[in-house]
C-alpha cells in the first residue's frame, strides 16, 4: 500500500498521467473538429451535387424518369438516393420511377434549404422553371451526417491507436530525463553520515540546480559547525591533558612516601581514576583525529605490520587475563596493503582488539584474520566472549554508548572511532555472533576498498 502511494505521489507518474489525459482530451477535440469540418465539407459537397443535378435536368442531360447513371454508387444506399420532383407532377426517384410515396411540400422558395418531410430531414435545391413549375432536387441529410461521423470516427480511432505508443514513449522519456535524480539519490544513500561533501549538479536539469545549490550551502554550514565542534573537543582534550599529566606525576611521587594502608588504597583508587580520565582524553583525541574534515595524505599501509605492532602493544593486557592472541593468515600470502594513514589503521585495529580483550573472559581467545580479493581487503576480529545482542548492534557505534550489564569500564568511544575511520576509508563494518549456534562471541568484519574512491 505504501509503495502504491509512493508511486502515485511520484513526479514521473503525475507528469505521465497529466500528459496522457491531455493527449486523450486533445484526441477527442481533434475528432470533434474533424467531424464538424467534414460535416461542413459534406454539406457544401451535397449542395453542389444538388445544383449539378438540377442543371443537368434543365439541360435535358438526364430525365426525371431514369436513374442517375453518373452516380451508380448512390443507388446502393437508400439514404444517398437523390429525388427529383416537379412540383404538382409528383416525385420520381433515380432508382424507382414508380416511387410516389413521398412528396415535397408546395410553396418552397428558390435556392438551397433544409426541410422535414415524413419525419425525415432533407436537403433540397429548388429552382423555378420557365414553364412556371418548380424543380425540386433533394437528398436526405443523413447521408452527409454519416460521411462526417465516419470521418470523425476514423480520425479518432487513428489517434487512439497511437496514444498508447505515445504514452509508452512519454514514460520512457520521462524516466530517462529523471534518471539523474535516481542516480543522485543512490549516490546520497550510499554516503555515510559524516560525508557532507557538496553535491555535484553535473547532468541534472537546469531547474534543479538552484535546489542543489541551496542544499550545498546548507551542507557547507553543517561542515563548518561540525569542524568547529571537533576542534573544540580536540582543544579541550589537549587542555585537560596537561593538568592530568601533572596530577599523575604528583600521584607517583606521593606513592613513594610513607603512608598508611588505607591511604595507599585510596591513592590507588585515585590513580585508577586518573588513568580512566587519561584514556578518555586519548580516545577523544583519536576521535577528533578520525573525524578530521581535511583529508590526510594516504599511502599504502601494510596490514600485517600493523597487526604485529598492535599485538605487541596489547600483549600485556591479554597476558593479564591469560587470553590468547592469534593472527591467522597463510604464510605464502604477499603483504596486503590498503590506502590509508598508518595512524588510522593502528587506531582502528587497536580499538577492536582492545574491545575483544575487555569483553572476553579469562583464558579466552582473540583472533585476527586478513583476506583480500581484487576489490576489497577484509579484516576480521573475533573473540569468544558473551557477544553483542542483536538489539544493541545498531547503537554500539554511537559515541559514549556502552552495553549495560557487562561489568566493564570504558569511555564508550572505541567503536565510534572505528566507525569514523571505516567511513573515512569508504569501507563497511558489520557485527555478528562468532558462534551462531550458541549465540555468543563477537566477530567484527571490516571491508576496506583496495583503491581510493
C-alpha positions as a Python dict, from the first residue, in 0.01 Angstrom:
ca = {
    (1, 'X'): (0, 0, 0),
    (2, 'X'): (285, 235, 87),
    (3, 'X'): (457, 151, -244),
    (4, 'X'): (136, 236, -431),
    (5, 'X'): (107, 571, -250),
    (6, 'X'): (471, 644, -328),
    (7, 'X'): (418, 571, -698),
    (8, 'X'): (100, 782, -709),
    (9, 'X'): (286, 1073, -548),
    (10, 'X'): (588, 1045, -776),
    (11, 'X'): (664, 1330, -1013),
    (12, 'X'): (712, 1085, -1301),
    (13, 'X'): (366, 931, -1252),
    (14, 'X'): (197, 1270, -1221),
    (15, 'X'): (363, 1406, -1534),
    (16, 'X'): (280, 1090, -1731),
    (17, 'X'): (-82, 1096, -1610),
    (18, 'X'): (-126, 1467, -1685),
    (19, 'X'): (19, 1434, -2034),
    (20, 'X'): (-181, 1117, -2104),
    (21, 'X'): (-506, 1288, -2002),
    (22, 'X'): (-406, 1590, -2212),
    (23, 'X'): (-345, 1367, -2515),
    (24, 'X'): (-680, 1190, -2471),
    (25, 'X'): (-866, 1522, -2440),
    (26, 'X'): (-675, 1652, -2743),
    (27, 'X'): (-768, 1337, -2937),
    (28, 'X'): (-1136, 1386, -2854),
    (29, 'X'): (-1112, 1754, -2950),
    (30, 'X'): (-938, 1667, -3279),
    (31, 'X'): (-1205, 1405, -3351),
    (32, 'X'): (-1480, 1659, -3284),
    (33, 'X'): (-1309, 1920, -3500),
    (34, 'X'): (-1265, 1660, -3773),
    (35, 'X'): (-1633, 1567, -3751),
    (36, 'X'): (-1759, 1925, -3782),
    (37, 'X'): (-1506, 2009, -4053),
    (38, 'X'): (-1608, 1703, -4255),
    (39, 'X'): (-1975, 1781, -4190),
    (40, 'X'): (-1924, 2130, -4329),
    (41, 'X'): (-1739, 1996, -4635),
    (42, 'X'): (-2005, 1727, -4689),
    (43, 'X'): (-2274, 1994, -4662),
    (44, 'X'): (-2109, 2201, -4934),
    (45, 'X'): (-2047, 1891, -5149),
    (46, 'X'): (-2412, 1788, -5117),
    (47, 'X'): (-2529, 2136, -5212),
    (48, 'X'): (-2302, 2136, -5518),
    (49, 'X'): (-2429, 1789, -5609),
    (50, 'X'): (-2792, 1903, -5592),
    (51, 'X'): (-2718, 2210, -5806),
    (52, 'X'): (-2538, 1998, -6064),
    (53, 'X'): (-2831, 1755, -6093),
    (54, 'X'): (-3076, 2045, -6130),
    (55, 'X'): (-2858, 2196, -6404),
    (56, 'X'): (-2841, 1862, -6588),
    (57, 'X'): (-3220, 1823, -6567),
    (58, 'X'): (-3265, 2175, -6708),
    (59, 'X'): (-3021, 2094, -6989),
    (60, 'X'): (-3212, 1770, -7060),
    (61, 'X'): (-2894, 1571, -6994),
    (62, 'X'): (-3093, 1349, -6762),
    (63, 'X'): (-3463, 1295, -6732),
    (64, 'X'): (-3666, 1261, -6421),
    (65, 'X'): (-3779, 909, -6508),
    (66, 'X'): (-3430, 743, -6517),
    (67, 'X'): (-3160, 665, -6263),
    (68, 'X'): (-2863, 890, -6213),
    (69, 'X'): (-2614, 681, -6409),
    (70, 'X'): (-2336, 927, -6326),
    (71, 'X'): (-2360, 822, -5962),
    (72, 'X'): (-2425, 447, -5966),
    (73, 'X'): (-2277, 410, -5617),
    (74, 'X'): (-2558, 617, -5471),
    (75, 'X'): (-2812, 357, -5578),
    (76, 'X'): (-2669, 112, -5325),
    (77, 'X'): (-2755, 327, -5024),
    (78, 'X'): (-3116, 443, -4981),
    (79, 'X'): (-3003, 742, -4775),
    (80, 'X'): (-2778, 855, -5062),
    (81, 'X'): (-3057, 848, -5326),
    (82, 'X'): (-3146, 1177, -5491),
    (83, 'X'): (-3509, 1253, -5557),
    (84, 'X'): (-3601, 1488, -5841),
    (85, 'X'): (-3953, 1619, -5832),
    (86, 'X'): (-4150, 1857, -6049),
    (87, 'X'): (-4393, 2022, -5815),
    (88, 'X'): (-4758, 1932, -5892),
    (89, 'X'): (-4641, 1641, -6109),
    (90, 'X'): (-4508, 1404, -5838),
    (91, 'X'): (-4173, 1269, -5722),
    (92, 'X'): (-3966, 1047, -5940),
    (93, 'X'): (-3665, 864, -5794),
    (94, 'X'): (-3348, 796, -5987),
    (95, 'X'): (-3377, 431, -5893),
    (96, 'X'): (-3752, 391, -5898),
    (97, 'X'): (-3988, 591, -6120),
    (98, 'X'): (-4280, 422, -5953),
    (99, 'X'): (-4191, 559, -5614),
    (100, 'X'): (-4470, 807, -5539),
    (101, 'X'): (-4500, 761, -5162),
    (102, 'X'): (-4304, 1077, -5074),
    (103, 'X'): (-4389, 1426, -5193),
    (104, 'X'): (-4214, 1756, -5128),
    (105, 'X'): (-4448, 2027, -4999),
    (106, 'X'): (-4567, 2313, -5216),
    (107, 'X'): (-4464, 2672, -5167),
    (108, 'X'): (-4090, 2617, -5143),
    (109, 'X'): (-3877, 2920, -5229),
    (110, 'X'): (-3591, 2901, -5474),
    (111, 'X'): (-3244, 2803, -5356),
    (112, 'X'): (-3096, 2566, -5103),
    (113, 'X'): (-3287, 2483, -4786),
    (114, 'X'): (-3340, 2211, -4531),
    (115, 'X'): (-3692, 2077, -4481),
    (116, 'X'): (-3856, 1793, -4289),
    (117, 'X'): (-4087, 1553, -4475),
    (118, 'X'): (-4245, 1249, -4311),
    (119, 'X'): (-4016, 1278, -4003),
    (120, 'X'): (-3709, 1280, -4229),
    (121, 'X'): (-3476, 1574, -4282),
    (122, 'X'): (-3400, 1660, -4645),
    (123, 'X'): (-3162, 1898, -4812),
    (124, 'X'): (-3327, 2036, -5127),
    (125, 'X'): (-3245, 2268, -5413),
    (126, 'X'): (-3548, 2446, -5562),
    (127, 'X'): (-3546, 2617, -5899),
    (128, 'X'): (-3838, 2784, -6080),
    (129, 'X'): (-3867, 2666, -6439),
    (130, 'X'): (-3963, 2881, -6738),
    (131, 'X'): (-4289, 2686, -6754),
    (132, 'X'): (-4380, 2822, -6413),
    (133, 'X'): (-4336, 2496, -6227),
    (134, 'X'): (-4066, 2427, -5976),
    (135, 'X'): (-3793, 2170, -5993),
    (136, 'X'): (-3702, 2020, -5656),
    (137, 'X'): (-3385, 1812, -5620),
    (138, 'X'): (-3350, 1659, -5273),
    (139, 'X'): (-3138, 1420, -5071),
    (140, 'X'): (-3161, 1305, -4709),
    (141, 'X'): (-2924, 1492, -4476),
    (142, 'X'): (-2842, 1160, -4309),
    (143, 'X'): (-2606, 1090, -4599),
    (144, 'X'): (-2377, 1382, -4524),
    (145, 'X'): (-2408, 1323, -4147),
    (146, 'X'): (-2293, 964, -4195),
    (147, 'X'): (-1995, 1082, -4401),
    (148, 'X'): (-1897, 1325, -4125),
    (149, 'X'): (-1944, 1064, -3850),
    (150, 'X'): (-1739, 813, -4044),
    (151, 'X'): (-1457, 1065, -4092),
    (152, 'X'): (-1468, 1164, -3723),
    (153, 'X'): (-1461, 801, -3606),
    (154, 'X'): (-1178, 721, -3844),
    (155, 'X'): (-970, 1015, -3719),
    (156, 'X'): (-1043, 933, -3354),
    (157, 'X'): (-954, 565, -3399),
    (158, 'X'): (-622, 653, -3556),
    (159, 'X'): (-536, 886, -3270),
    (160, 'X'): (-649, 638, -3003),
    (161, 'X'): (-434, 368, -3161),
    (162, 'X'): (-130, 598, -3148),
    (163, 'X'): (-193, 722, -2790),
    (164, 'X'): (-68, 405, -2607),
    (165, 'X'): (257, 421, -2803),
    (166, 'X'): (286, 792, -2725),
    (167, 'X'): (226, 723, -2355),
    (168, 'X'): (491, 449, -2358),
    (169, 'X'): (736, 677, -2537),
    (170, 'X'): (650, 955, -2292),
    (171, 'X'): (710, 728, -1991),
    (172, 'X'): (1046, 616, -2127),
    (173, 'X'): (1143, 976, -2200),
    (174, 'X'): (1042, 1089, -1850),
    (175, 'X'): (1231, 800, -1693),
    (176, 'X'): (1539, 892, -1892),
    (177, 'X'): (1505, 1260, -1804),
    (178, 'X'): (1464, 1181, -1433),
    (179, 'X'): (1741, 919, -1431),
    (180, 'X'): (1997, 1175, -1299),
    (181, 'X'): (1774, 1224, -994),
    (182, 'X'): (1767, 849, -930),
    (183, 'X'): (2144, 833, -963),
    (184, 'X'): (2180, 1127, -726),
    (185, 'X'): (1950, 959, -471),
    (186, 'X'): (2150, 636, -494),
    (187, 'X'): (2475, 829, -450),
    (188, 'X'): (2346, 1012, -143),
    (189, 'X'): (2207, 690, 9),
    (190, 'X'): (2548, 528, -32),
    (191, 'X'): (2720, 807, 163),
    (192, 'X'): (2797, 759, 529),
    (193, 'X'): (2667, 1001, 791),
    (194, 'X'): (2989, 1203, 809),
    (195, 'X'): (3023, 1252, 432),
    (196, 'X'): (2892, 1604, 378),
    (197, 'X'): (3073, 1687, 57),
    (198, 'X'): (2898, 1919, -188),
    (199, 'X'): (2656, 1754, -429),
    (200, 'X'): (2754, 1773, -795),
    (201, 'X'): (2490, 1920, -1027),
    (202, 'X'): (2652, 1773, -1337),
    (203, 'X'): (2394, 1613, -1565),
    (204, 'X'): (2099, 1748, -1367),
    (205, 'X'): (1825, 1961, -1528),
    (206, 'X'): (1876, 2336, -1502),
    (207, 'X'): (1556, 2367, -1295),
    (208, 'X'): (1713, 2157, -1016),
    (209, 'X'): (2043, 2341, -995),
    (210, 'X'): (1917, 2621, -764),
    (211, 'X'): (1780, 2349, -534),
    (212, 'X'): (2114, 2160, -536),
    (213, 'X'): (2297, 2488, -476),
    (214, 'X'): (2079, 2558, -171),
    (215, 'X'): (2146, 2208, -34),
    (216, 'X'): (2520, 2256, -85),
    (217, 'X'): (2503, 2583, 106),
    (218, 'X'): (2336, 2405, 399),
    (219, 'X'): (2592, 2121, 381),
    (220, 'X'): (2873, 2377, 391),
    (221, 'X'): (2727, 2536, 704),
    (222, 'X'): (2691, 2193, 865),
    (223, 'X'): (3052, 2110, 775),
    (224, 'X'): (3173, 2433, 936),
    (225, 'X'): (2969, 2364, 1250),
    (226, 'X'): (3091, 2004, 1279),
    (227, 'X'): (3450, 2111, 1222),
    (228, 'X'): (3418, 2369, 1499),
    (229, 'X'): (3279, 2103, 1733),
    (230, 'X'): (3563, 1862, 1652),
    (231, 'X'): (3823, 2130, 1706),
    (232, 'X'): (3659, 2220, 2036),
    (233, 'X'): (3676, 1856, 2151),
    (234, 'X'): (4039, 1829, 2042),
    (235, 'X'): (4135, 2160, 2206),
    (236, 'X'): (3951, 2069, 2527),
    (237, 'X'): (4124, 1730, 2538),
    (238, 'X'): (4463, 1894, 2487),
    (239, 'X'): (4392, 2148, 2761),
    (240, 'X'): (4287, 1872, 3002),
    (241, 'X'): (4587, 1653, 2926),
    (242, 'X'): (4842, 1889, 3086),
    (243, 'X'): (4680, 1912, 3433),
    (244, 'X'): (4603, 1539, 3430),
    (245, 'X'): (4965, 1462, 3343),
    (246, 'X'): (5077, 1684, 3631),
    (247, 'X'): (4835, 1508, 3867),
    (248, 'X'): (4964, 1170, 3751),
    (249, 'X'): (5326, 1270, 3825),
    (250, 'X'): (5231, 1407, 4166),
    (251, 'X'): (5044, 1087, 4243),
    (252, 'X'): (5351, 878, 4157),
    (253, 'X'): (5568, 1099, 4377),
    (254, 'X'): (5315, 1072, 4657),
    (255, 'X'): (5312, 693, 4627),
    (256, 'X'): (5683, 689, 4725),
    (257, 'X'): (5603, 849, 5059),
    (258, 'X'): (5531, 656, 5375),
    (259, 'X'): (5158, 633, 5444),
    (260, 'X'): (4903, 404, 5599),
    (261, 'X'): (4747, 112, 5414),
    (262, 'X'): (4418, 297, 5395),
    (263, 'X'): (4590, 597, 5236),
    (264, 'X'): (4765, 367, 4987),
    (265, 'X'): (4428, 211, 4899),
    (266, 'X'): (4268, 549, 4838),
    (267, 'X'): (4572, 664, 4638),
    (268, 'X'): (4545, 355, 4416),
    (269, 'X'): (4178, 431, 4351),
    (270, 'X'): (4275, 787, 4263),
    (271, 'X'): (4542, 658, 4022),
    (272, 'X'): (4286, 433, 3851),
    (273, 'X'): (4053, 730, 3814),
    (274, 'X'): (4334, 935, 3661),
    (275, 'X'): (4410, 651, 3420),
    (276, 'X'): (4046, 637, 3310),
    (277, 'X'): (4049, 1013, 3258),
    (278, 'X'): (4371, 992, 3054),
    (279, 'X'): (4225, 706, 2849),
    (280, 'X'): (3914, 914, 2782),
    (281, 'X'): (4125, 1208, 2667),
    (282, 'X'): (4325, 980, 2439),
    (283, 'X'): (4002, 846, 2291),
    (284, 'X'): (3865, 1198, 2242),
    (285, 'X'): (4183, 1296, 2060),
    (286, 'X'): (4164, 982, 1848),
    (287, 'X'): (3802, 1058, 1760),
    (288, 'X'): (3884, 1418, 1668),
    (289, 'X'): (4169, 1292, 1450),
    (290, 'X'): (3949, 1026, 1288),
    (291, 'X'): (3680, 1282, 1207),
    (292, 'X'): (3911, 1546, 1062),
    (293, 'X'): (3736, 1731, 780),
    (294, 'X'): (4068, 1786, 598),
    (295, 'X'): (4179, 1465, 424),
    (296, 'X'): (4522, 1345, 533),
    (297, 'X'): (4778, 1220, 285),
    (298, 'X'): (4726, 846, 237),
    (299, 'X'): (4979, 582, 142),
    (300, 'X'): (4996, 204, 123),
    (301, 'X'): (4980, 67, 477),
    (302, 'X'): (5077, -297, 542),
    (303, 'X'): (4809, -467, 749),
    (304, 'X'): (5040, -749, 860),
    (305, 'X'): (5281, -496, 1007),
    (306, 'X'): (5000, -311, 1184),
    (307, 'X'): (4867, -636, 1334),
    (308, 'X'): (5210, -725, 1475),
    (309, 'X'): (5252, -375, 1619),
    (310, 'X'): (4909, -381, 1785),
    (311, 'X'): (4965, -732, 1922),
    (312, 'X'): (5292, -621, 2083),
    (313, 'X'): (5113, -325, 2241),
    (314, 'X'): (4812, -526, 2365),
    (315, 'X'): (5000, -838, 2475),
    (316, 'X'): (5042, -728, 2840),
    (317, 'X'): (4665, -675, 2873),
    (318, 'X'): (4595, -1013, 2713),
    (319, 'X'): (4852, -1188, 2936),
    (320, 'X'): (4692, -1035, 3243),
    (321, 'X'): (4370, -1226, 3159),
    (322, 'X'): (4551, -1524, 3007),
    (323, 'X'): (4388, -1453, 2671),
    (324, 'X'): (4545, -1598, 2359),
    (325, 'X'): (4605, -1358, 2070),
    (326, 'X'): (4619, -1528, 1731),
    (327, 'X'): (4687, -1387, 1384),
    (328, 'X'): (4550, -1615, 1113),
    (329, 'X'): (4697, -1578, 764),
    (330, 'X'): (4854, -1803, 504),
    (331, 'X'): (5231, -1779, 512),
    (332, 'X'): (5258, -1760, 133),
    (333, 'X'): (5031, -1455, 108),
    (334, 'X'): (5217, -1140, -6),
    (335, 'X'): (5187, -824, 206),
    (336, 'X'): (4834, -686, 200),
    (337, 'X'): (4811, -308, 189),
    (338, 'X'): (4532, -53, 189),
    (339, 'X'): (4536, 320, 102),
    (340, 'X'): (4519, 493, 441),
    (341, 'X'): (4726, 662, 709),
    (342, 'X'): (4912, 433, 946),
    (343, 'X'): (4769, 617, 1247),
    (344, 'X'): (4412, 546, 1133),
    (345, 'X'): (4474, 175, 1072),
    (346, 'X'): (4658, 133, 1404),
    (347, 'X'): (4380, 315, 1590),
    (348, 'X'): (4113, 106, 1418),
    (349, 'X'): (4275, -230, 1496),
    (350, 'X'): (4384, -129, 1847),
    (351, 'X'): (4027, -38, 1945),
    (352, 'X'): (3886, -361, 1802),
    (353, 'X'): (4146, -579, 1977),
    (354, 'X'): (4113, -379, 2300),
    (355, 'X'): (3734, -430, 2297),
    (356, 'X'): (3777, -801, 2230),
    (357, 'X'): (4020, -840, 2522),
    (358, 'X'): (3796, -637, 2755),
    (359, 'X'): (3482, -840, 2690),
    (360, 'X'): (3643, -1185, 2665),
    (361, 'X'): (3665, -1387, 2984),
    (362, 'X'): (3989, -1521, 3135),
    (363, 'X'): (4166, -1786, 2927),
    (364, 'X'): (3968, -1682, 2623),
    (365, 'X'): (4085, -1630, 2268),
    (366, 'X'): (4101, -1334, 2028),
    (367, 'X'): (4171, -1397, 1659),
    (368, 'X'): (4261, -1150, 1386),
    (369, 'X'): (4242, -1255, 1021),
    (370, 'X'): (4311, -1076, 692),
    (371, 'X'): (4181, -1168, 348),
    (372, 'X'): (4191, -987, 16),
    (373, 'X'): (4036, -1014, -329),
    (374, 'X'): (4051, -798, -639),
    (375, 'X'): (3845, -517, -485),
    (376, 'X'): (3831, -548, -106),
    (377, 'X'): (4051, -617, 195),
    (378, 'X'): (3861, -791, 474),
    (379, 'X'): (3984, -755, 834),
    (380, 'X'): (3817, -984, 1089),
    (381, 'X'): (3849, -960, 1469),
    (382, 'X'): (3683, -1247, 1654),
    (383, 'X'): (3650, -1341, 2021),
    (384, 'X'): (3466, -1600, 2232),
    (385, 'X'): (3316, -1356, 2480),
    (386, 'X'): (2945, -1310, 2556),
    (387, 'X'): (2871, -1137, 2224),
    (388, 'X'): (2671, -825, 2144),
    (389, 'X'): (2290, -866, 2145),
    (390, 'X'): (2122, -802, 1810),
    (391, 'X'): (1911, -521, 1959),
    (392, 'X'): (2226, -335, 2071),
    (393, 'X'): (2420, -354, 1743),
    (394, 'X'): (2259, -51, 1586),
    (395, 'X'): (2377, 167, 1877),
    (396, 'X'): (2721, 36, 1967),
    (397, 'X'): (2874, 275, 1712),
    (398, 'X'): (2721, 579, 1886),
    (399, 'X'): (2956, 796, 2088),
    (400, 'X'): (2964, 721, 2464),
    (401, 'X'): (2722, 428, 2426),
    (402, 'X'): (2812, 119, 2628),
    (403, 'X'): (2631, -214, 2652),
    (404, 'X'): (2496, -246, 3005),
    (405, 'X'): (2549, -548, 3226),
    (406, 'X'): (2899, -634, 3105),
    (407, 'X'): (3079, -518, 3418),
    (408, 'X'): (3347, -347, 3206),
    (409, 'X'): (3461, 12, 3231),
    (410, 'X'): (3534, 232, 2933),
    (411, 'X'): (3452, 556, 2758),
    (412, 'X'): (3211, 414, 2501),
    (413, 'X'): (3410, 576, 2220),
    (414, 'X'): (3607, 281, 2084),
    (415, 'X'): (3360, 151, 1824),
    (416, 'X'): (3252, 506, 1741),
    (417, 'X'): (3614, 586, 1650),
    (418, 'X'): (3635, 263, 1449),
    (419, 'X'): (3319, 356, 1258),
    (420, 'X'): (3455, 704, 1179),
    (421, 'X'): (3779, 560, 1042),
    (422, 'X'): (3594, 300, 834),
    (423, 'X'): (3373, 574, 690),
    (424, 'X'): (3677, 784, 608),
    (425, 'X'): (3823, 489, 418),
    (426, 'X'): (3489, 434, 236),
    (427, 'X'): (3461, 90, 393),
    (428, 'X'): (3193, -118, 559),
    (429, 'X'): (3170, -270, 907),
    (430, 'X'): (2936, -539, 1042),
    (431, 'X'): (2897, -721, 1374),
    (432, 'X'): (2770, -1073, 1432),
    (433, 'X'): (2795, -1367, 1671),
    (434, 'X'): (3113, -1571, 1628),
    (435, 'X'): (2923, -1882, 1738),
    (436, 'X'): (2579, -1877, 1576),
    (437, 'X'): (2463, -2198, 1742),
    (438, 'X'): (2528, -2066, 2095),
    (439, 'X'): (2452, -1703, 2005),
    (440, 'X'): (2773, -1596, 2174),
    (441, 'X'): (3107, -1441, 2091),
    (442, 'X'): (3162, -1143, 1865),
    (443, 'X'): (3304, -1120, 1516),
    (444, 'X'): (3366, -775, 1368),
    (445, 'X'): (3414, -772, 991),
    (446, 'X'): (3569, -464, 831),
    (447, 'X'): (3577, -431, 450),
    (448, 'X'): (3805, -166, 302),
    (449, 'X'): (3843, -100, -72),
    (450, 'X'): (4189, -162, -218),
    (451, 'X'): (4177, 161, -416),
    (452, 'X'): (4080, 512, -314),
    (453, 'X'): (3731, 607, -433),
}
